[in-house]
Amino acid sequence: MPITSLPFDHTYARELPGFYAPCQPASVRAPLLLFFNHSLSEELRLGLAGQDDAALAALFSGNALPAGAQPIAQAYSGHQFGHFSPQLGDGRALLIGEVIDRHGLRRDIALKGSGRTPFSRNGDGKAAVGPMLREVLMGEAMHALDIPTTRALAVVATGEAVFRERTLPGAVLTRVAASHLRVGTFQYISAHGSLEQVRQLADYAIARHEPECQEAANRYLGFLRAVAERQAALIARWMHVGFIHGVMNTDNMGIPGETIDYGPCAFMEAYDPGAVFSSIDEMGRYAYQAQPRIARWNLARLAETLLPLLAEAEGQAIELATEVIDAFPARYQHHWLAGLRAKLGLSGPGDDDAALGESWLDLLHAQQVDFTLAWRRLADAAEGNEAPLRALFAGQPGLERWLQRWRERCAAEPAVQDRAARMRRTNPWLIPRNHRVEEALAAASDEGDLTLFEQLLHALRQPFDEDPALARYAEPASGAFMAEFRTFCGT
């Protein structure tokens, strides 16, 4: 039975005319539902329980949008690897509506891979099965790790070919986000619109994401501070699980502080602060250790668009914006250090905690120890079982000296009975291991077999639970695999 209605609203389209282009999704030949996120659908209060796969495939392919859908391609600019592109926009995505979820929060529902739009430039507007299923795996893994993220609601195979370096099966992803407002959205309006339109966009973003700023003496300064704070917290969380976004262009930095656009992303295995896996990041601009610095750079680009709103005098506006941008490293360090203490099993602050954490990371780097397993085995050491941790280091003499420092730091706190358990709730056992992701996506794309994808997705949804039945998903990739491993944008 066709799905005739969904509880859509359209505040972006209604309140920001001229910031988008109306556009209809392309019809697809043979929609087939590959994935549907039932729990997320319930959270969004979509009322889709009991719908059959054919109806869901028709809806989420774009073939049969219900009454109330209002598909639009959003406009934005972006600095891509440091170079400004004045017009990017949704070249293969359409916002079809907004809903209020069961928590009272407004969420965007958008299609990705739904065909050409006025912003497609020379692209075909399509997407392939592999990259869309990657978004599912990465987004659900990040959600399970309690890291703010966009999420996949559905993936539908189109029954049509997508032509890239080779012919691939096509697919459409349905993505859910707190909003799709980006730093690049502000850049686009600043470059192409009027000051009043910049104000209009900022007021919309404040009302939607930072309503507490509405009553501030300088609400636009408060908004900039709030966005910076969200990014500082987000990037710190990335760093604590070894996540590398891979393409931190300004059009991929969301105003809500969610991880968005899972293109050439990866999770680090052996610890290396300079780790880069993206095939297009030849200079390491978006390497693991560079992510906090790039976040600050991107925020400076946002601040530039807001300068006329911060103060009438340009000099004063620059001074106010600079204060926020210059404060970012300290705010990032605050969040990073808080997360570090939790990962180390510490219940309160200590003067030398940052140095203790840095020396631990130096140890991991010196022997290329697996980042995820090292933290997890440190939790074992917290309850007296140091053998699994020592096995990772192959007799590294510096480990014993570091362990002694850590034991003394832990002993300096009041007795903590559940230190190991708390560490296991912070340090995941499972991450999306790159070889497991690649084998699952290859099977789905090349053979039409979703078994490995579904098994991996099941495992990633319980990253802190050490289940022997899922042990294969915790095993690091081989050194040979990682030496050749590269990720791609998926466009």
C-alpha positions as a LaTeX table, in Angstrom:
\begin{tabular}{lrrr}
\hline
Residue & $x$ (\AA) & $y$ (\AA) & $z$ (\AA) \\
\hline
Met1 & 0.00 & 0.00 & 0.00 \\
Pro2 & 1.49 & 3.43 & $-0.92$ \\
Ile3 & 2.59 & 5.72 & 1.90 \\
Thr4 & 0.40 & 8.76 & 1.34 \\
Ser5 & 1.54 & 11.14 & 4.08 \\
Leu6 & 4.27 & 11.86 & 6.60 \\
Pro7 & 4.23 & 14.55 & 9.34 \\
Phe8 & 6.46 & 16.97 & 7.42 \\
Asp9 & 7.14 & 20.62 & 8.13 \\
His10 & 9.31 & 22.92 & 6.00 \\
Thr11 & 10.72 & 25.76 & 8.08 \\
Tyr12 & 13.90 & 26.03 & 5.99 \\
Ala13 & 11.95 & 26.40 & 2.74 \\
Arg14 & 9.37 & 28.69 & 4.33 \\
Glu15 & 11.71 & 31.03 & 6.19 \\
Leu16 & 14.72 & 31.13 & 3.86 \\
Pro17 & 13.49 & 31.79 & 0.31 \\
Gly18 & 16.33 & 32.13 & $-2.15$ \\
Phe19 & 18.57 & 29.78 & $-0.14$ \\
Tyr20 & 17.60 & 26.70 & $-2.16$ \\
Ala21 & 16.22 & 25.41 & $-5.44$ \\
Pro22 & 13.01 & 23.33 & $-5.66$ \\
Cys23 & 13.76 & 20.05 & $-7.37$ \\
Gln24 & 12.16 & 16.63 & $-7.80$ \\
Pro25 & 14.02 & 13.35 & $-7.28$ \\
Ala26 & 14.66 & 11.26 & $-10.36$ \\
Ser27 & 12.49 & 8.18 & $-10.67$ \\
Val28 & 14.40 & 4.91 & $-10.47$ \\
Arg29 & 13.81 & 1.73 & $-12.42$ \\
Ala30 & 13.58 & $-1.01$ & $-9.80$ \\
Pro31 & 13.68 & 0.22 & $-6.19$ \\
Leu32 & 14.68 & $-2.48$ & $-3.70$ \\
Leu33 & 14.96 & $-1.84$ & 0.04 \\
Leu34 & 18.43 & $-2.81$ & 1.29 \\
Phe35 & 18.26 & $-1.26$ & 4.76 \\
Phe36 & 15.63 & 0.33 & 6.94 \\
Asn37 & 16.29 & 1.73 & 10.42 \\
His38 & 13.15 & 0.73 & 12.31 \\
Ser39 & 14.21 & 2.18 & 15.66 \\
Leu40 & 15.15 & 5.52 & 14.10 \\
Ser41 & 11.82 & 5.61 & 12.25 \\
Glu42 & 10.01 & 5.16 & 15.55 \\
Glu43 & 12.15 & 7.88 & 17.15 \\
Leu44 & 11.11 & 10.21 & 14.34 \\
Arg45 & 7.43 & 9.32 & 14.83 \\
Leu46 & 6.98 & 8.57 & 11.13 \\
Gly47 & 4.16 & 6.07 & 11.63 \\
Leu48 & 5.70 & 3.53 & 9.24 \\
Ala49 & 5.35 & 0.42 & 11.40 \\
Gly50 & 3.83 & $-2.40$ & 9.39 \\
Gln51 & 4.64 & $-0.95$ & 5.98 \\
Asp52 & 5.93 & $-3.51$ & 3.52 \\
Asp53 & 9.35 & $-3.28$ & 1.88 \\
Ala54 & 7.93 & $-2.32$ & $-1.50$ \\
Ala55 & 6.15 & 0.73 & $-0.08$ \\
Leu56 & 9.26 & 1.76 & 1.85 \\
Ala57 & 11.42 & 1.31 & $-1.25$ \\
Ala58 & 9.07 & 3.45 & $-3.32$ \\
Leu59 & 9.11 & 6.18 & $-0.67$ \\
Phe60 & 12.83 & 6.26 & 0.08 \\
Ser61 & 13.92 & 5.96 & $-3.54$ \\
Gly62 & 11.97 & 9.13 & $-4.29$ \\
Asn63 & 9.62 & 7.31 & $-6.63$ \\
Ala64 & 6.53 & 7.89 & $-4.49$ \\
Leu65 & 6.97 & 10.87 & $-2.21$ \\
Pro66 & 3.93 & 11.40 & 0.00 \\
Ala67 & 1.71 & 14.44 & 0.21 \\
Gly68 & 3.49 & 17.10 & 2.23 \\
Ala69 & 6.95 & 16.40 & 0.88 \\
Gln70 & 8.63 & 19.51 & $-0.52$ \\
Pro71 & 11.98 & 18.47 & $-2.01$ \\
Ile72 & 14.60 & 21.20 & $-2.26$ \\
Ala73 & 18.32 & 21.31 & $-3.02$ \\
Gln74 & 20.06 & 23.51 & $-0.47$ \\
Ala75 & 22.62 & 26.07 & $-1.57$ \\
Tyr76 & 26.06 & 26.34 & 0.01 \\
Ser77 & 29.66 & 27.22 & $-0.79$ \\
Gly78 & 32.78 & 25.70 & 0.69 \\
His79 & 36.50 & 25.75 & 1.12 \\
Gln80 & 37.67 & 22.45 & $-0.34$ \\
Phe81 & 41.22 & 21.64 & 0.75 \\
Gly82 & 41.66 & 25.34 & 1.44 \\
His83 & 40.36 & 26.59 & $-1.92$ \\
Phe84 & 37.08 & 28.48 & $-1.99$ \\
Ser85 & 34.32 & 27.23 & $-4.28$ \\
Pro86 & 31.62 & 29.92 & $-4.33$ \\
Gln87 & 28.81 & 27.60 & $-5.42$ \\
Leu88 & 28.54 & 23.96 & $-4.41$ \\
Gly89 & 25.12 & 23.07 & $-3.03$ \\
Asp90 & 23.25 & 19.78 & $-2.97$ \\
Gly91 & 24.37 & 18.28 & $-6.24$ \\
Arg92 & 22.84 & 14.88 & $-5.50$ \\
Ala93 & 20.74 & 15.44 & $-2.39$ \\
Leu94 & 17.29 & 16.77 & $-1.61$ \\
Leu95 & 15.79 & 17.84 & 1.69 \\
Ile96 & 12.27 & 16.42 & 1.54 \\
Gly97 & 10.97 & 17.61 & 4.88 \\
Glu98 & 11.43 & 18.15 & 8.61 \\
Val99 & 9.79 & 16.26 & 11.46 \\
Ile100 & 9.59 & 16.68 & 15.22 \\
Asp101 & 10.93 & 13.56 & 16.92 \\
Arg102 & 9.70 & 12.01 & 20.15 \\
His103 & 12.17 & 14.16 & 22.10 \\
Gly104 & 10.65 & 17.33 & 20.68 \\
Leu105 & 13.64 & 18.00 & 18.42 \\
Arg106 & 13.35 & 19.10 & 14.80 \\
Arg107 & 15.12 & 16.74 & 12.37 \\
Asp108 & 15.78 & 16.95 & 8.63 \\
Ile109 & 15.00 & 14.03 & 6.33 \\
Ala110 & 16.96 & 14.13 & 3.08 \\
Leu111 & 17.63 & 11.90 & 0.10 \\
Lys112 & 21.18 & 11.41 & $-1.17$ \\
Gly113 & 21.85 & 10.04 & $-4.63$ \\
Ser114 & 18.41 & 11.09 & $-5.88$ \\
Gly115 & 19.55 & 12.57 & $-9.20$ \\
Arg116 & 20.68 & 15.82 & $-10.72$ \\
Thr117 & 19.84 & 19.21 & $-9.19$ \\
Pro118 & 20.61 & 22.79 & $-10.27$ \\
Phe119 & 23.83 & 22.43 & $-8.22$ \\
Ser120 & 25.07 & 19.21 & $-9.82$ \\
Arg121 & 27.51 & 20.95 & $-12.16$ \\
Asn122 & 28.92 & 18.07 & $-14.26$ \\
Gly123 & 27.81 & 15.30 & $-11.91$ \\
Asp124 & 25.04 & 12.78 & $-12.47$ \\
Gly125 & 23.54 & 13.26 & $-9.02$ \\
Lys126 & 23.59 & 9.52 & $-8.35$ \\
Ala127 & 25.19 & 7.38 & $-5.64$ \\
Ala128 & 26.37 & 3.79 & $-5.44$ \\
Val129 & 25.42 & 0.97 & $-3.07$ \\
Gly130 & 28.83 & 0.70 & $-1.39$ \\
Pro131 & 29.27 & 4.32 & $-0.26$ \\
Met132 & 25.63 & 4.55 & 0.89 \\
Leu133 & 25.95 & 1.42 & 3.00 \\
Arg134 & 29.22 & 2.84 & 4.36 \\
Glu135 & 27.19 & 5.79 & 5.66 \\
Val136 & 24.95 & 3.33 & 7.47 \\
Leu137 & 27.84 & 1.50 & 9.11 \\
Met138 & 29.75 & 4.63 & 10.10 \\
Gly139 & 26.75 & 6.60 & 11.28 \\
Glu140 & 25.34 & 3.76 & 13.37 \\
Ala141 & 28.78 & 3.02 & 14.81 \\
Met142 & 29.22 & 6.66 & 15.83 \\
His143 & 25.73 & 6.73 & 17.32 \\
Ala144 & 26.51 & 3.64 & 19.38 \\
Leu145 & 29.75 & 5.30 & 20.52 \\
Asp146 & 27.63 & 8.27 & 21.72 \\
Ile147 & 29.21 & 10.68 & 19.24 \\
Pro148 & 26.84 & 13.22 & 17.64 \\
Thr149 & 26.13 & 12.13 & 14.09 \\
Thr150 & 23.76 & 12.18 & 11.18 \\
Arg151 & 22.12 & 8.79 & 10.71 \\
Ala152 & 20.84 & 6.66 & 7.89 \\
Leu153 & 17.12 & 5.93 & 7.84 \\
Ala154 & 17.06 & 3.84 & 4.66 \\
Val155 & 19.07 & 2.67 & 1.67 \\
Val156 & 17.29 & 1.66 & $-1.51$ \\
Ala157 & 18.96 & 0.04 & $-4.51$ \\
Thr158 & 17.81 & 1.69 & $-7.74$ \\
Gly159 & 18.28 & $-1.19$ & $-10.16$ \\
Glu160 & 20.35 & 1.16 & $-12.29$ \\
Ala161 & 24.06 & 1.42 & $-12.99$ \\
Val162 & 26.27 & 4.25 & $-11.77$ \\
Phe163 & 29.38 & 4.91 & $-13.83$ \\
Arg164 & 32.57 & 5.79 & $-11.96$ \\
Glu165 & 36.02 & 4.24 & $-12.43$ \\
Arg166 & 33.93 & 1.13 & $-13.03$ \\
Thr167 & 30.24 & 0.36 & $-13.29$ \\
Leu168 & 28.55 & 0.13 & $-9.87$ \\
Pro169 & 25.02 & $-0.62$ & $-8.69$ \\
Gly170 & 23.11 & 2.55 & $-7.81$ \\
Ala171 & 21.42 & 3.42 & $-4.52$ \\
Val172 & 19.65 & 6.23 & $-2.69$ \\
Leu173 & 20.33 & 6.95 & 0.98 \\
Thr174 & 17.86 & 8.66 & 3.31 \\
Arg175 & 19.79 & 10.73 & 5.86 \\
Val176 & 18.51 & 12.22 & 9.09 \\
Ala177 & 20.20 & 15.28 & 10.62 \\
Ala178 & 19.50 & 17.87 & 13.29 \\
Ser179 & 19.76 & 20.12 & 10.25 \\
His180 & 21.85 & 20.34 & 7.11 \\
Leu181 & 23.04 & 23.86 & 7.89 \\
Arg182 & 26.77 & 24.06 & 7.25 \\
Val183 & 29.55 & 26.60 & 7.55 \\
Gly184 & 29.32 & 26.59 & 3.76 \\
Thr185 & 25.67 & 27.68 & 3.96 \\
Phe186 & 26.77 & 30.89 & 5.64 \\
Gln187 & 29.59 & 31.28 & 3.14 \\
Tyr188 & 27.18 & 31.01 & 0.24 \\
Ile189 & 24.80 & 33.67 & 1.56 \\
Ser190 & 27.69 & 35.92 & 2.53 \\
Ala191 & 29.17 & 35.65 & $-0.97$ \\
His192 & 25.96 & 35.88 & $-2.99$ \\
Gly193 & 23.36 & 37.55 & $-0.78$ \\
Ser194 & 22.77 & 40.68 & 1.22 \\
Leu195 & 23.61 & 41.47 & 4.83 \\
Glu196 & 19.94 & 41.14 & 5.64 \\
Gln197 & 19.96 & 37.61 & 4.23 \\
Val198 & 22.99 & 36.71 & 6.36 \\
Arg199 & 21.07 & 38.01 & 9.36 \\
Gln200 & 18.02 & 36.01 & 8.29 \\
Leu201 & 20.07 & 32.81 & 8.09 \\
Ala202 & 21.77 & 33.47 & 11.42 \\
Asp203 & 18.42 & 34.14 & 13.11 \\
Tyr204 & 17.04 & 30.90 & 11.69 \\
Ala205 & 20.08 & 28.93 & 12.91 \\
Ile206 & 19.87 & 30.51 & 16.36 \\
Ala207 & 16.15 & 29.79 & 16.72 \\
Arg208 & 16.66 & 26.19 & 15.61 \\
His209 & 19.91 & 25.25 & 17.34 \\
Glu210 & 20.85 & 27.86 & 19.94 \\
Pro211 & 17.57 & 29.40 & 21.20 \\
Glu212 & 19.21 & 30.43 & 24.47 \\
Cys213 & 21.23 & 32.97 & 22.46 \\
Gln214 & 18.09 & 34.85 & 21.40 \\
Glu215 & 17.99 & 36.87 & 24.60 \\
Ala216 & 21.75 & 37.56 & 24.74 \\
Ala217 & 23.05 & 41.11 & 24.43 \\
Asn218 & 24.90 & 40.01 & 21.27 \\
Arg219 & 23.09 & 36.93 & 20.02 \\
Tyr220 & 25.34 & 36.49 & 16.99 \\
Leu221 & 28.46 & 36.41 & 19.13 \\
Gly222 & 26.73 & 33.93 & 21.42 \\
Phe223 & 25.85 & 31.82 & 18.39 \\
Leu224 & 29.46 & 31.77 & 17.17 \\
Arg225 & 30.64 & 30.74 & 20.65 \\
Ala226 & 28.02 & 27.98 & 20.82 \\
Val227 & 28.94 & 26.55 & 17.42 \\
Ala228 & 32.63 & 26.62 & 18.37 \\
Glu229 & 31.88 & 24.84 & 21.64 \\
Arg230 & 29.92 & 22.11 & 19.88 \\
Gln231 & 32.77 & 21.57 & 17.43 \\
Ala232 & 35.37 & 21.47 & 20.19 \\
Ala233 & 33.40 & 18.74 & 21.94 \\
Leu234 & 32.77 & 16.82 & 18.72 \\
Ile235 & 36.37 & 16.80 & 17.51 \\
Ala236 & 37.60 & 15.71 & 20.94 \\
Arg237 & 35.25 & 12.74 & 20.75 \\
Trp238 & 36.54 & 11.87 & 17.29 \\
Met239 & 40.08 & 11.91 & 18.59 \\
His240 & 39.27 & 9.62 & 21.50 \\
Val241 & 38.05 & 6.83 & 19.23 \\
Gly242 & 40.64 & 7.33 & 16.47 \\
Phe243 & 38.14 & 8.60 & 13.90 \\
Ile244 & 39.49 & 10.41 & 10.84 \\
His245 & 36.84 & 12.29 & 8.86 \\
Gly246 & 39.04 & 12.58 & 5.80 \\
Val247 & 37.46 & 15.63 & 4.14 \\
Met248 & 36.86 & 18.42 & 6.65 \\
Asn249 & 35.92 & 21.03 & 4.06 \\
Thr250 & 33.76 & 23.89 & 5.32 \\
Asp251 & 30.75 & 22.44 & 3.50 \\
Asn252 & 31.21 & 19.28 & 5.62 \\
Met253 & 31.15 & 21.08 & 8.98 \\
Gly254 & 27.60 & 21.15 & 10.27 \\
Ile255 & 26.26 & 23.95 & 12.44 \\
Pro256 & 24.48 & 21.48 & 14.81 \\
Gly257 & 27.80 & 19.86 & 15.77 \\
Glu258 & 27.03 & 16.46 & 14.24 \\
Thr259 & 29.40 & 14.33 & 12.20 \\
Ile260 & 28.21 & 14.65 & 8.60 \\
Asp261 & 29.26 & 13.33 & 5.19 \\
Tyr262 & 30.93 & 9.98 & 5.68 \\
Gly263 & 33.03 & 9.94 & 2.54 \\
Pro264 & 36.72 & 8.98 & 2.79 \\
Cys265 & 36.52 & 8.45 & 6.56 \\
Ala266 & 38.20 & 5.67 & 8.52 \\
Phe267 & 39.05 & 4.58 & 12.03 \\
Met268 & 42.72 & 4.47 & 12.89 \\
Glu269 & 44.11 & 1.09 & 13.87 \\
Ala270 & 47.82 & 1.24 & 14.82 \\
Tyr271 & 48.25 & 4.61 & 16.54 \\
Asp272 & 49.78 & 7.22 & 14.26 \\
Pro273 & 49.04 & 10.92 & 14.82 \\
Gly274 & 49.81 & 11.59 & 11.15 \\
Ala275 & 47.42 & 8.94 & 9.84 \\
Val276 & 45.72 & 9.76 & 6.52 \\
Phe277 & 43.67 & 7.31 & 4.49 \\
Ser278 & 41.83 & 9.56 & 2.03 \\
Ser279 & 43.05 & 9.06 & $-1.51$ \\
Ile280 & 42.59 & 12.78 & $-2.28$ \\
Asp281 & 44.36 & 14.14 & 0.82 \\
Glu282 & 47.85 & 13.97 & $-0.63$ \\
Met283 & 49.30 & 16.64 & 1.69 \\
Gly284 & 47.73 & 15.38 & 4.93 \\
Arg285 & 45.60 & 18.49 & 5.43 \\
Tyr286 & 42.93 & 16.41 & 7.18 \\
Ala287 & 45.21 & 13.94 & 8.99 \\
Tyr288 & 44.17 & 12.65 & 12.40 \\
Gln289 & 46.31 & 15.09 & 14.39 \\
Ala290 & 45.28 & 18.03 & 12.15 \\
Gln291 & 41.55 & 17.76 & 12.88 \\
Pro292 & 41.43 & 20.21 & 15.83 \\
Arg293 & 43.44 & 22.78 & 13.88 \\
Ile294 & 41.24 & 22.42 & 10.80 \\
Ala295 & 38.11 & 22.77 & 12.91 \\
Arg296 & 39.44 & 26.09 & 14.17 \\
Trp297 & 40.26 & 27.18 & 10.61 \\
Asn298 & 36.75 & 26.32 & 9.47 \\
Leu299 & 35.24 & 28.23 & 12.37 \\
Ala300 & 37.27 & 31.26 & 11.36 \\
Arg301 & 35.55 & 31.09 & 7.97 \\
Leu302 & 32.17 & 31.04 & 9.71 \\
Ala303 & 33.23 & 34.01 & 11.84 \\
Glu304 & 34.11 & 35.97 & 8.69 \\
Thr305 & 30.54 & 35.66 & 7.43 \\
Leu306 & 29.16 & 36.92 & 10.75 \\
Leu307 & 31.44 & 39.95 & 11.14 \\
Pro308 & 28.86 & 42.54 & 9.98 \\
Leu309 & 26.45 & 41.18 & 12.60 \\
Leu310 & 28.87 & 41.15 & 15.53 \\
Ala311 & 29.43 & 44.91 & 15.73 \\
Glu312 & 28.92 & 48.01 & 13.59 \\
Ala313 & 32.61 & 48.87 & 13.67 \\
Glu314 & 34.66 & 46.42 & 11.65 \\
Gly315 & 37.60 & 46.56 & 14.05 \\
Gln316 & 35.41 & 45.70 & 17.02 \\
Ala317 & 33.73 & 42.87 & 15.10 \\
Ile318 & 37.10 & 41.38 & 14.19 \\
Glu319 & 38.23 & 41.63 & 17.81 \\
Leu320 & 35.12 & 39.84 & 19.07 \\
Ala321 & 35.39 & 37.09 & 16.47 \\
Thr322 & 39.11 & 36.65 & 17.10 \\
Glu323 & 38.48 & 36.10 & 20.79 \\
Val324 & 36.19 & 33.19 & 19.99 \\
Ile325 & 38.52 & 31.63 & 17.44 \\
Asp326 & 41.58 & 32.07 & 19.66 \\
Ala327 & 39.70 & 30.46 & 22.55 \\
Phe328 & 38.97 & 27.34 & 20.52 \\
Pro329 & 42.21 & 25.45 & 21.28 \\
Ala330 & 41.61 & 25.82 & 25.02 \\
Arg331 & 37.99 & 24.70 & 24.67 \\
Tyr332 & 39.08 & 21.70 & 22.60 \\
Gln333 & 41.76 & 20.89 & 25.18 \\
His334 & 39.12 & 21.06 & 27.92 \\
His335 & 36.96 & 18.47 & 26.20 \\
Trp336 & 39.92 & 16.34 & 25.14 \\
Leu337 & 41.29 & 16.27 & 28.68 \\
Ala338 & 37.93 & 15.40 & 30.20 \\
Gly339 & 37.61 & 12.49 & 27.79 \\
Leu340 & 41.21 & 11.46 & 28.39 \\
Arg341 & 40.64 & 11.23 & 32.14 \\
Ala342 & 37.62 & 9.02 & 31.58 \\
Lys343 & 39.62 & 6.76 & 29.25 \\
Leu344 & 42.41 & 6.55 & 31.85 \\
Gly345 & 39.90 & 5.65 & 34.55 \\
Leu346 & 40.44 & 8.83 & 36.51 \\
Ser347 & 37.53 & 10.27 & 38.47 \\
Gly348 & 38.89 & 13.78 & 39.01 \\
Pro349 & 41.45 & 16.25 & 37.68 \\
Gly350 & 45.18 & 16.10 & 38.28 \\
Asp351 & 47.88 & 18.56 & 37.31 \\
Asp352 & 49.87 & 16.12 & 35.16 \\
Asp353 & 47.01 & 14.26 & 33.48 \\
Ala354 & 47.66 & 15.72 & 30.04 \\
Ala355 & 51.32 & 14.72 & 30.22 \\
Leu356 & 50.35 & 11.24 & 31.42 \\
Gly357 & 48.02 & 10.85 & 28.46 \\
Glu358 & 50.51 & 12.21 & 25.95 \\
Ser359 & 53.23 & 9.87 & 27.14 \\
Trp360 & 50.81 & 6.95 & 26.79 \\
Leu361 & 50.13 & 7.96 & 23.19 \\
Asp362 & 53.86 & 8.28 & 22.58 \\
Leu363 & 54.23 & 4.67 & 23.72 \\
Leu364 & 51.50 & 3.53 & 21.37 \\
His365 & 53.12 & 5.38 & 18.48 \\
Ala366 & 56.60 & 4.05 & 19.20 \\
Gln367 & 55.44 & 0.45 & 18.72 \\
Gln368 & 52.47 & 1.10 & 16.41 \\
Val369 & 50.16 & $-0.46$ & 18.98 \\
Asp370 & 46.50 & $-0.77$ & 18.08 \\
Phe371 & 44.76 & 2.32 & 19.43 \\
Thr372 & 41.43 & 0.73 & 20.33 \\
Leu373 & 42.76 & $-2.46$ & 21.89 \\
Ala374 & 45.43 & $-0.63$ & 23.91 \\
Trp375 & 42.78 & 1.44 & 25.69 \\
Arg376 & 40.57 & $-1.59$ & 26.20 \\
Arg377 & 43.40 & $-3.68$ & 27.66 \\
Leu378 & 44.27 & $-0.80$ & 29.96 \\
Ala379 & 40.87 & $-1.42$ & 31.53 \\
Asp380 & 41.95 & $-5.02$ & 32.16 \\
Ala381 & 45.08 & $-3.67$ & 33.86 \\
Ala382 & 42.87 & $-1.53$ & 36.10 \\
Glu383 & 41.58 & $-4.71$ & 37.73 \\
Gly384 & 45.02 & $-6.32$ & 37.98 \\
Asn385 & 45.22 & $-8.28$ & 34.72 \\
Glu386 & 48.14 & $-6.67$ & 32.88 \\
Ala387 & 49.10 & $-9.61$ & 30.66 \\
Pro388 & 46.78 & $-8.73$ & 27.70 \\
Leu389 & 48.13 & $-5.19$ & 27.70 \\
Arg390 & 51.75 & $-6.28$ & 27.86 \\
Ala391 & 51.17 & $-8.64$ & 24.93 \\
Leu392 & 50.34 & $-5.66$ & 22.73 \\
Phe393 & 53.66 & $-3.96$ & 23.46 \\
Ala394 & 56.06 & $-6.87$ & 22.86 \\
Gly395 & 58.25 & $-6.00$ & 25.82 \\
Gln396 & 58.43 & $-2.22$ & 25.35 \\
Pro397 & 60.55 & $-1.12$ & 28.35 \\
Gly398 & 58.80 & 2.21 & 28.59 \\
Leu399 & 55.50 & 0.51 & 29.34 \\
Glu400 & 56.47 & $-0.48$ & 32.88 \\
Arg401 & 57.58 & 3.04 & 33.73 \\
Trp402 & 54.35 & 4.45 & 32.37 \\
Leu403 & 52.22 & 1.89 & 34.21 \\
Gln404 & 53.91 & 2.83 & 37.46 \\
Arg405 & 53.05 & 6.50 & 36.88 \\
Trp406 & 49.44 & 5.56 & 36.05 \\
Arg407 & 49.09 & 3.34 & 39.12 \\
Glu408 & 50.37 & 6.14 & 41.32 \\
Arg409 & 47.96 & 8.61 & 39.74 \\
Cys410 & 45.04 & 6.25 & 40.28 \\
Ala411 & 46.12 & 5.59 & 43.88 \\
Ala412 & 46.15 & 9.34 & 44.56 \\
Glu413 & 42.37 & 9.40 & 44.14 \\
Pro414 & 39.80 & 8.15 & 46.62 \\
Ala415 & 39.20 & 4.44 & 46.19 \\
Val416 & 37.25 & 3.70 & 43.03 \\
Gln417 & 35.68 & 0.25 & 43.14 \\
Asp418 & 34.41 & 0.15 & 39.56 \\
Arg419 & 37.32 & 1.78 & 37.74 \\
Ala420 & 37.71 & $-1.02$ & 35.17 \\
Ala421 & 33.97 & $-1.15$ & 34.48 \\
Arg422 & 33.83 & 2.61 & 33.95 \\
Met423 & 36.80 & 2.41 & 31.59 \\
Arg424 & 35.04 & $-0.30$ & 29.57 \\
Arg425 & 32.03 & 1.97 & 29.21 \\
Thr426 & 34.33 & 4.63 & 27.74 \\
Asn427 & 36.87 & 2.61 & 25.75 \\
Pro428 & 35.12 & 0.60 & 23.02 \\
Trp429 & 35.99 & $-2.99$ & 22.23 \\
Leu430 & 34.67 & $-2.68$ & 18.69 \\
Ile431 & 35.09 & $-0.01$ & 16.05 \\
Pro432 & 34.42 & $-0.30$ & 12.30 \\
Arg433 & 37.58 & $-2.19$ & 11.43 \\
Asn434 & 38.55 & $-1.15$ & 7.95 \\
His435 & 39.01 & $-4.65$ & 6.52 \\
Arg436 & 35.62 & $-5.74$ & 7.86 \\
Val437 & 33.94 & $-2.67$ & 6.39 \\
Glu438 & 35.54 & $-3.23$ & 3.00 \\
Glu439 & 34.66 & $-6.92$ & 2.82 \\
Ala440 & 31.04 & $-6.22$ & 3.79 \\
Leu441 & 30.67 & $-3.45$ & 1.22 \\
Ala442 & 32.35 & $-5.49$ & $-1.51$ \\
Ala443 & 29.96 & $-8.39$ & $-0.94$ \\
Ala444 & 26.95 & $-6.06$ & $-0.99$ \\
Ser445 & 28.06 & $-4.12$ & $-4.07$ \\
Asp446 & 29.66 & $-6.83$ & $-6.19$ \\
Glu447 & 27.53 & $-9.84$ & $-5.25$ \\
Gly448 & 24.32 & $-8.34$ & $-3.92$ \\
Asp449 & 24.89 & $-10.22$ & $-0.65$ \\
Leu450 & 24.02 & $-8.22$ & 2.48 \\
Thr451 & 24.91 & $-10.94$ & 4.98 \\
Leu452 & 28.31 & $-9.54$ & 5.98 \\
Phe453 & 26.90 & $-6.00$ & 6.10 \\
Glu454 & 24.06 & $-7.03$ & 8.42 \\
Gln455 & 26.38 & $-9.02$ & 10.68 \\
Leu456 & 28.85 & $-6.16$ & 10.93 \\
Leu457 & 26.08 & $-3.64$ & 11.60 \\
His458 & 24.79 & $-5.83$ & 14.43 \\
Ala459 & 28.25 & $-5.95$ & 16.00 \\
Leu460 & 28.88 & $-2.22$ & 15.68 \\
Arg461 & 25.69 & $-1.41$ & 17.56 \\
Gln462 & 27.19 & $-2.86$ & 20.77 \\
Pro463 & 30.75 & $-1.51$ & 20.76 \\
Phe464 & 31.38 & $-1.68$ & 24.51 \\
Asp465 & 30.22 & $-5.27$ & 25.07 \\
Glu466 & 33.02 & $-7.83$ & 24.82 \\
Asp467 & 31.22 & $-10.77$ & 23.23 \\
Pro468 & 33.36 & $-13.78$ & 22.23 \\
Ala469 & 30.90 & $-14.52$ & 19.43 \\
Leu470 & 31.86 & $-11.19$ & 17.83 \\
Ala471 & 35.63 & $-11.52$ & 18.37 \\
Arg472 & 36.43 & $-11.45$ & 14.65 \\
Tyr473 & 35.15 & $-7.88$ & 14.47 \\
Ala474 & 37.59 & $-6.74$ & 17.16 \\
Glu475 & 40.65 & $-8.08$ & 15.37 \\
Pro476 & 42.87 & $-5.41$ & 13.76 \\
Ala477 & 43.55 & $-5.54$ & 10.06 \\
Ser478 & 46.91 & $-6.88$ & 8.99 \\
Gly479 & 49.81 & $-4.51$ & 8.51 \\
Ala480 & 49.85 & $-5.38$ & 4.81 \\
Phe481 & 46.19 & $-4.42$ & 4.44 \\
Met482 & 46.60 & $-1.11$ & 6.25 \\
Ala483 & 49.74 & $-0.24$ & 4.28 \\
Glu484 & 47.67 & $-0.25$ & 1.08 \\
Phe485 & 44.34 & 0.90 & 2.51 \\
Arg486 & 42.83 & 4.03 & 0.96 \\
Thr487 & 39.39 & 5.55 & 1.25 \\
Phe488 & 37.47 & 7.39 & $-1.43$ \\
Cys489 & 34.81 & 10.10 & $-1.54$ \\
Gly490 & 32.20 & 7.80 & $-3.03$ \\
Thr491 & 30.93 & 10.45 & $-5.41$ \\
\hline
\end{tabular}
